[in-house]
Amino acid sequence: MQKPTGYFVLPFNPALRERARELRKAGNLPEVLFWKQLHKSQFKGYDFHRQKIIGNFIVDFYCQNCRAVIEVDGGSHKDKVEYDRERDAFLTGLGLTVIHIDADDVLNRLENVMKMLHEHPAFQEGE
């Protein structure tokens, strides 16, 4: 599969801008630790955005280069199964890859998480 090229426009709800800003400022520990692995193109040279608005959803991390969404799922996601299902269906409908990572894995096995992402098909060049 060829990687997307050119500019890809995603739908977004501008009414969520302030909420996304608040989430970036607040940052829970697993997301902050994970962000330190991604920002400034540290992961394979890819550009990631944090708390990105896509449609009526705010995703934890988005990689424009690969059109991939990464969600760090903590305890609050256990109560949001239907919401997560709806969001994932919307995102995959846009042609995005959605990757879920458990917050506990980020906190306790970050090296394994990064290894998994390095090997994930969404982040393989030229495929």
N, C-alpha and C positions, 0 to 999 in steps of 0.2 A: 504494500500500500504506500503510495506516495504521500509525503508530508504536505500539508496545505501550504500554499504560497500566496503572497500578496496580502492585502488588508482584508480582514474578516470582520464584519460589523455584527455585533451581538445586540439583541434588543435589551433595553434596560428601562426601569421605572425610575425617573429622576426624583420622585418623592422619597426614595430610599437613600438618597445621598447622605443625609444627616445621620441616619441609623448606621450606615456603613462606616462613617467617620467615627462614630461612638464605639463601634465594635473594634476598629483598629486601635483606638486609644486605650480601651479597656484591656484587650488582649488577655486571654487566659494562658496559663503557663505552658501547656503543650503546644499551643499555636505559636507563642513567642519563641520557644525553643526550636520548633520546626522552621519558622520564618528565618531564623539565623542560618539555617542550612541552605535557604533558597535565594534570599535577597542579594542584590548586586550581582546577579548572574553567576552565583557560586555553583549552582547545580548544572553541570554540562553546558554552561554558557547561556542557558535559557532565561528569558525574562518572565518573572512571576509577578502577579498582583495579589495583594492581600485584601480580603473582604470586598470582592468584586461583585458588582450588581449585574446580574444576568436575568433579564425579564423581571419578574416580581420576586426574585430570590437574591440573597446575598450568599455567595459561596466563600469558603475559607480562603482558598488559593486557586488562582487561574493562571495557566501558562498559554499565552497567545501562540507561541512558536509551535506547540503540539496540539493546541485546542483541547487541553486536558484540565479537568477540575480535580482538586484534591480536597477532601473533607476530612478533618480531624474530629472523629466522633468520640465525645465524652459521655458521661452519664446522662446528660439531658436528652440525648438522641434516643434513649430507650423509650421515652414517652412520645416520640415524634415519628413513629414508624410510617404512618400514612403520609405525613408531610414529606419525609425523606423520599418515599416512593414516588410521590407526585413530582417533587423537584428533580429527582434522577430521571424520570421519564421525560420531563420537559427538556432537560439538558442533553440527554442522549438524542432526543428528537432534533436538536440543533446540530447534531453531528459531533458532539463533544464526548470525550471519554471521562467517566466519573470514577475516581479511585477513593475508596474509604480506608482510612487508617485509624486504628484505635488509639485514643489519647494515652492509654496506659502503655502502649508500645512506644509512643514518642517519648514518654517519660523514662521508661526503663530499658528500652531496646532500640534507641535511636539509630545506632549503627546498622542494625538489621533492617530497619525501615528504609534507610537511605540505600542500602544494597538492593533491596527489593525494587525500589524506584529506578535505580540504575539499570536494572534488568527488565523493567516493565516495557511491554511493547509500545506503549504510548510515547516513550522517550528514546526510542531507537532511531537513529538517523538513517535515512534512505530506505525505510521500510514502508 
